[in-house]
Amino acid sequence: MKKFLAIAIILFIIHHTANSQGCVAIRSTGAVCTKQDPGHDTKGWQLNTSYRYFKSFRHFVGTEEQKERIEKQTNVINYQNTLDLNLIRHLNSRWSLSLDLPMIYNKRSSLYEHEGNNAGAKGRHSTTSQGIGDIRIAAYHWLLDPMKSMKFNVQAGLGIKLPTGNYDYKDVFIKGNGNNLLGPVDQSIQPGDGGLGVTTELNTFYNFSEQVGLYGNFYYLVNPRGQNGTSTSRGSAPSQSAIDYKSATMSVPDQYMARAGANFTFGKLGASAGMRLECIPSSDLIGSDEGFRRPGKVLSVEPGVSYNFKKFSAYATVPVAVRRDRTQSYPDKLRTSATGSYSHGDAAFADYAIFIGASFKLK
């Protein structure tokens, strides 16, 4: 039976943003690109596993890097690890259901959250978070019959993101002289966002031949909830400016991702090359924009490799950032309007991310 290249689902979302320091990246993982056989997935189960790692440490205001943050060693460093377990039930050749469970471990190192940026190296401490993230359930449908349309097809997905991840995870902030505080960790390493969201997806491919094809993926998470009530003051009382400019509690932002590129097949070995855009917008489609968020965009080049073994397939991709943009948040805009002085917070970005995954067909 003739084989074709397809993009199996780009699953899942982000890790957050907030208002002055942190990291911008979409929550969880997702980059399963495998070679499929028409008719083999008419019924049955499939398990996709995907691991993502990145280290954010370069600070940007807009597209301008604050290089002095690294030089003075006052930068924030986030280490983020996510393992996604994605179980798919193929109902027939066109319909499938998906359950996605992310497991998270994050670490955040900084000066300003602890003993202050003037404390030197001894004032740098870390907070961590771990646990289950926000679970997602989705349904997918191939718009064209996969048995007849092997050259081109489009898959649409609609899902629900549940607020199962802890969005008020707490750790100890070291203030020196024994004055330590227990408070919510930064929004960028919270396992969940506290919102009940709706996810939409479009996945498509076009094959020129059995060896060369194009792929495209688009994902958008609609988060109607405005704020989740988690304090941004890290165990202290919120500042008056945070109250005035609506950043005393964390927001529940929308987020989206788009990918496009080409796949190349050499027997069981596959390669891909494309672009990847991840974004947390400053304004949501539905609901309030108030709250603490670091909106931003990351455009990356995304090379990848895959290999089809007898009973499973494996892949790895490494998106490398070529443009990072920390956009102006809603609290930034409020402060600018109220003071007449332009305000624009910063955020820390990674140079690259690592995705490693495997797909298993189950009986």
Stockholm file with secondary structure:
# STOCKHOLM 1.0

chainA/1-363         MKKFLAIAIILFIIHHTANSQGCVAIRSTGAVCTKQDPGHDTKGWQLNTSYRYFKSFRHFVGTEEQKERIEKQTNVINYQNTLDLNLIRHLNSRWSLSLDLPMIYNKRSSLYEHEGNNAGAKGRHSTTSQGIGDIRIAAYHWLLDPMKSMKFNVQAGLGIKLPTGNYDYKDVFIKGNGNNLLGPVDQSIQPGDGGLGVTTELNTFYNFSEQVGLYGNFYYLVNPRGQNGTSTSRGSAPSQSAIDYKSATMSVPDQYMARAGANFTFGKLGASAGMRLECIPSSDLIGSDEGFRRPGKVLSVEPGVSYNFKKFSAYATVPVAVRRDRTQSYPDKLRTSATGSYSHGDAAFADYAIFIGASFKLK
#=GR chainA/1-363 SS CCCEECCCCCCCCCBCCCSSSSBCBCSSCCCCCCEECTTTTSSEEEEEEEEEEEEEEEEEEBTEECHHHHHTTCCCEEEEEEEEEEEEEECSSSEEEEEEEEEEEEEEEESTTTTCTTSCGGGCEEEEEEEECCCEEEEEEESSCTTTCSSEEEEEEEEEECCCSCSSCEEEECCSTTCCEEEECCGGGCSCCCCCEEEEEEEEEEESSSSEEEEEEEEEEECCCCEEEEESSTTSCCCHHHHHTTCSEEECCCEEEEEEEEEEEETTEEEEEEEEEEEECSSCSSSCCCSBCCCEEEEEEEEEEEEECSSEEEEEECCEEEEEEECCCHHHHHHHHHHSSCCCCCEEEEEEEEEEEEEEEEC
#=GC SS_cons         CCCEECCCCCCCCCBCCCSSSSBCBCSSCCCCCCEECTTTTSSEEEEEEEEEEEEEEEEEEBTEECHHHHHTTCCCEEEEEEEEEEEEEECSSSEEEEEEEEEEEEEEEESTTTTCTTSCGGGCEEEEEEEECCCEEEEEEESSCTTTCSSEEEEEEEEEECCCSCSSCEEEECCSTTCCEEEECCGGGCSCCCCCEEEEEEEEEEESSSSEEEEEEEEEEECCCCEEEEESSTTSCCCHHHHHTTCSEEECCCEEEEEEEEEEEETTEEEEEEEEEEEECSSCSSSCCCSBCCCEEEEEEEEEEEEECSSEEEEEECCEEEEEEECCCHHHHHHHHHHSSCCCCCEEEEEEEEEEEEEEEEC
//
